[in-house]
């Protein structure tokens, strides 16, 4: 997908999951939403997510440390 950099899947001690996708630009991230909702593989992945607890958020990088 245009602008996709990488993805991280994290699990907290409380059992909460966080899925972080990194994109080249905010525009890439926003356009990807429409695209992935049409891909069978992505839809299958989303089927494992309890959508009653789902929160989708977008953040702009303010600082990156080495």
Residue pairs with C-beta under 8 A, 6 or more apart in sequence:
1 28
1 32
1 35
1 36
2 24
2 28
2 31
3 23
3 24
3 25
3 27
3 28
3 29
3 31
3 32
4 21
4 22
4 23
4 24
4 28
4 32
5 22
5 23
5 24
6 21
6 22
7 19
7 20
7 21
7 22
8 18
8 19
8 20
8 22
9 17
9 18
9 19
9 20
10 17
10 18
10 19
10 20
11 17
11 18
12 18
21 29
21 32
23 29
23 32
26 58
26 60
29 58
30 58
33 56
36 42
37 43
